[in-house]
């Protein structure tokens, strides 16, 4: 029965931590995309007398690529933590 109690607690803790990390990550990425879009707009305005606008498809593609890169970084970090926890759990059972 103690394994089941540990699972429930771990599941709830994982859901809470995952929600927090997802919310923070979403906020950071949204602010970076907004800053980069305004920064690129400023650079385009400085280079030319008439301001140029990025095509919405181009900006969406750039945001998608940035998001994919961040997801890859998160997956790598998750794998590292999973390996570390696996070695800790393996050593504690010995």
C-alpha positions as CSV (number, residue, x, y, z in Angstrom):
1,X,0.0,0.0,0.0
2,X,2.9,2.4,0.6
3,X,3.9,2.2,-3.0
4,X,0.5,3.3,-4.1
5,X,0.6,6.3,-1.6
6,X,4.1,7.2,-2.9
7,X,2.8,7.1,-6.5
8,X,-0.2,9.4,-5.7
9,X,2.0,11.9,-4.0
10,X,4.6,11.8,-6.8
11,X,1.9,12.1,-9.4
12,X,0.4,15.1,-7.8
13,X,3.8,16.7,-7.2
14,X,4.7,16.1,-10.8
15,X,1.5,17.6,-12.0
16,X,2.0,20.8,-9.9
17,X,5.7,21.2,-10.8
18,X,4.9,20.5,-14.5
19,X,2.2,23.1,-14.5
20,X,4.4,25.7,-12.9
21,X,7.3,25.0,-15.3
22,X,5.0,25.1,-18.3
23,X,3.4,28.3,-17.2
24,X,6.8,30.0,-16.5
25,X,8.2,28.7,-19.8
26,X,5.2,29.9,-21.7
27,X,5.5,33.4,-20.2
28,X,9.2,33.6,-20.8
29,X,8.9,32.4,-24.4
30,X,6.0,34.8,-25.1
31,X,7.9,37.8,-23.8
32,X,11.0,36.8,-25.8
33,X,9.0,36.4,-29.0
34,X,7.4,39.8,-28.4
35,X,10.8,41.4,-27.6
36,X,12.5,39.8,-30.6
37,X,9.6,40.9,-32.9
38,X,9.8,44.5,-31.7
39,X,13.6,44.4,-31.9
40,X,13.6,43.1,-35.4
41,X,11.0,45.7,-36.4
42,X,13.2,48.4,-34.9
43,X,16.3,47.1,-36.9
44,X,14.3,47.0,-40.1
45,X,13.1,50.5,-39.5
46,X,16.7,51.7,-38.8
47,X,18.1,50.2,-41.9
48,X,15.5,51.8,-44.2
49,X,13.6,55.0,-44.2
50,X,10.3,53.2,-44.6
51,X,9.5,50.5,-42.0
52,X,9.3,47.0,-43.2
53,X,7.0,44.4,-41.6
54,X,7.8,40.8,-41.3
55,X,5.3,38.5,-43.0
56,X,3.2,36.9,-40.3
57,X,4.1,33.5,-41.7
58,X,7.8,34.3,-41.4
59,X,7.4,35.4,-37.8
60,X,5.3,32.3,-37.0
61,X,8.0,30.1,-38.5
62,X,10.7,31.8,-36.5
63,X,8.7,31.4,-33.3
64,X,8.0,27.8,-34.1
65,X,11.8,27.1,-34.6
66,X,12.6,28.9,-31.3
67,X,10.0,26.9,-29.5
68,X,11.3,23.6,-31.0
69,X,14.8,24.5,-29.9
70,X,13.5,25.2,-26.3
71,X,11.6,21.9,-26.3
72,X,14.7,20.0,-27.3
73,X,16.6,21.7,-24.5
74,X,13.9,20.8,-22.0
75,X,13.8,17.2,-23.2
76,X,17.6,16.9,-22.8
77,X,17.3,18.4,-19.3
78,X,14.4,16.0,-18.4
79,X,16.5,13.0,-19.7
80,X,19.4,14.1,-17.5
81,X,17.3,14.4,-14.4
82,X,15.6,11.1,-15.1
83,X,19.0,9.4,-15.4
84,X,20.2,11.0,-12.2
85,X,17.0,10.0,-10.3
86,X,17.3,6.5,-11.7
87,X,20.9,6.2,-10.4
88,X,19.8,7.6,-7.0
89,X,16.8,5.2,-6.8
90,X,19.0,2.3,-7.9
91,X,21.6,3.0,-5.2
92,X,19.0,3.5,-2.4
93,X,17.5,0.0,-3.0
94,X,20.9,-1.7,-2.6
